[in-house]
């Protein structure tokens, strides 16, 4: 109250940029300069924050969004190809070729290998095409059955019954040096099967 | 005389520097409706369970190893070696379920009493956000157990995300933190479960409570006491001044008694029944598993299982969005007028149907009759009375029935799968020819066994199935076989209509 230049509009001018002259002395110029300086400082600060924030956002968004990139896979061996008996479907496991050091047991992966005839195979993912539960092979009825919602598949992987929208997911395979190799990695799914 | 004086001086000193008393006093002294009685204790109990979650959760975080390679082992360590570690996990698990249940009851009470009407629309909206935050905490908490249920539960979540058109694969990657369910998946869910979601919940609880202070506790609904936005606030304040009672001690006493009883019940449940899981170790090559979600999600599991496959994707992707939108929209669709349930029969009907649907679907999810009994064929005995007096061919058929895994989906004497019909009396409904056709060709829910059984097995199986009927019931016959031969009618004779059922 003791300051004769106390502007009643000081607060509103700081926020709203409203420059009314000082009621005590009419020093309109001074107020305008001060408001302009404050406005500039605010915008300058905002610009600094924007630049700094944009740079900091690179690793932040990178960390959060990186997993959305296209899923990868690699060739992995299931062991000797002739170890899979002709006409039978056998359980096989492998260590996921795209695992991380912290994956632990989760990097272990299972699949079903069907040897149709010498040198001719089908390798199925264990994940049901419905909602991904692990299907089990029943050699007697020659069916794969899913414990979750009762999806069933024939021995060639085609859908037999229940809610699956398609047959079992198949891994691409090849024989290399007598070993059966499959191209595996990411979790199979409808958008990108294997 | 000196101590109280010193105490009050200390209070004054703190008050002058913080304003704490001025902040807290209105929380205790604000007036609440006199007639609320025991209806309004559920929100307080939800808050109490949330507090327990934070305290036990912080303790668990000091013991848990959030690494896919060690999480499961660290839970076993907490359960078996840390003093009272099992009790800590039991409290956290039971309190989590209790919080979801209490929140649902609180929400139901608010819905039935229409407490969401003016000016409390945003109380409801923050409550809806809290509901979804708490459900997300429950789901991410299930992942923390990092057992087989957690692993395959994530697989189900990933499969649903994968069904989103165009960007499904990307969304699945974001959900799992990578191309597989692994180390980064657990770390991602750990960050959500202990930082992001609790932070959001604490903020939302603060907002929810601030809105309660701002708008006041709603009165009990009374027929004719309608909400008029133009005048409501002034009239409410007038009524509270005249007729209200201070929150402390009048309403707080009931909150205290109810919360106390809940806490005692929680401690007893936790001590008697112990912690939830962990189930089998999270090794995806151990496929002899039967994954089930936790209680709050069993009804969704049930609903997904019972949907017709053709509508599945659309419902799974659209229903959650519609659910959120409808819940948020509730107070905006009707924010004035009657609050009494007797004047809002439609709303009471909706609430009742929702409760019944969720209860029924939870039961279905728990019993999951659609799931095959995976070891039914090898583990269940063939009831003796289905074997006595049978021919060798029929007994051979009983063997085929077991070994072809028929029992996984079909029950005899109530034992076996419920995915297909019980076959105790199948011979009264199907003729041998129909049985043969059904087994060979299957249908939508039954695989065709024509490729998988040879003719000898098929003959034996059908021969066994034709014996499956109670002695006093006749076997099925070819439709029309027992009808009298058509009678040649004279011109002008009126024909007798044949009953529809006999065709």
Interface residues (C-beta under 8 A of the other chain):
Chain A: X64 X65 X67 X68 X69 X70 X71 X72 X73 X91 X93 X96 X98 X99 X100 X101 X102 X103 X104 X105 X106 X107 X108 X109 X110 X126 X127 X130 X131 X132 X133 X134 X135 X136 X138 X140 X141 X142 X143 X145 X146 X147 X148 X149 X150 X152 X154 X155 X160 X161 X162 X163 X164 X165 X185 X186 X187 X189 X190 X191 X192
Chain B: X67 X68 X69 X70 X151 X152 X155 X156 X158 X159 X160 X162 X163 X168 X169 X170 X171 X172 X173 X174 X176 X177 X178 X179 X180 X181 X182 X183 X184 X185 X186 X187 X281 X282 X283 X284 X285 X287 X288 X289 X290 X291 X304 X305 X307 X309 X312 X313 X370 X371 X372 X374 X377 X403 X404 X405 X406 X408 X409 X419 X442 X443 X444 X445 X446 X447 X448 X449 X451 X452 X453
